[in-house]
Amino acid sequence: MVTQQDRRLLGGGIRKYRKLAGLTQEKLAEKVDLNPVYVGQIERGYKVPSVDVLLRIAKALKVHLRDLVADL
């Protein structure tokens, strides 16, 4: 089961690499064809993205999927 803490850690990893890439939530959402509100919900730990979405985010941020989930 995915806990609230797990969701926050995942979202924090995405936020960290998004900021390192110099992207806003809106720009990342555009790159991965998602709603910016949904990206914000993922980063705040309110939503759990599918593996497909995680892979698209990792690709857009030019990192490995394992980097996004390293803190879990």
C-alpha positions in Angstrom: 0.0 0.0 0.0 1.2 3.5 -0.9 1.3 5.7 2.2 0.9 9.5 2.4 4.6 9.7 3.3 5.5 7.6 0.2 3.4 10.0 -2.0 5.1 13.0 -0.4 8.6 11.6 -1.0 7.8 10.8 -4.6 6.4 14.2 -5.2 9.4 15.8 -3.5 11.7 13.9 -5.8 9.8 15.1 -8.9 9.8 18.7 -7.6 13.6 18.5 -6.9 14.4 17.4 -10.5 11.9 19.7 -12.0 13.5 22.7 -10.3 17.0 21.4 -11.3 15.8 21.3 -14.9 14.6 24.9 -14.6 11.0 24.0 -15.3 7.7 25.3 -13.9 4.9 22.9 -13.1 3.2 24.3 -16.2 6.1 23.7 -18.5 6.6 20.1 -17.2 2.9 19.5 -17.6 3.1 20.7 -21.2 6.1 18.4 -21.9 4.3 15.3 -20.6 0.8 16.2 -21.8 -0.7 16.5 -18.3 -2.8 19.1 -16.6 -0.6 21.5 -14.5 -3.0 21.0 -11.6 -2.4 17.3 -11.7 1.4 17.8 -11.7 1.0 20.0 -8.6 -1.1 17.4 -6.9 1.5 14.7 -7.6 4.3 17.0 -6.2 2.2 17.7 -3.0 1.5 14.0 -2.5 -2.2 14.1 -3.2 -2.2 11.9 -6.3 -0.2 8.8 -7.2 0.8 8.8 -10.9 0.8 5.7 -13.0 4.0 4.1 -14.1 3.4 5.5 -17.6 3.2 9.0 -16.2 6.2 8.5 -14.0 8.2 7.3 -17.1 7.1 10.4 -19.1 8.0 12.7 -16.3 11.5 11.1 -15.9 12.1 11.4 -19.6 11.0 15.0 -19.7 13.4 15.7 -16.7 16.2 13.7 -18.3 16.6 11.5 -15.3 16.2 7.8 -14.6 13.0 6.6 -13.0 15.0 5.3 -10.1 16.1 8.9 -9.4 12.6 10.0 -8.9 11.8 7.2 -6.4 15.2 7.1 -4.7 13.9 8.4 -1.4 11.1 5.8 -1.1 
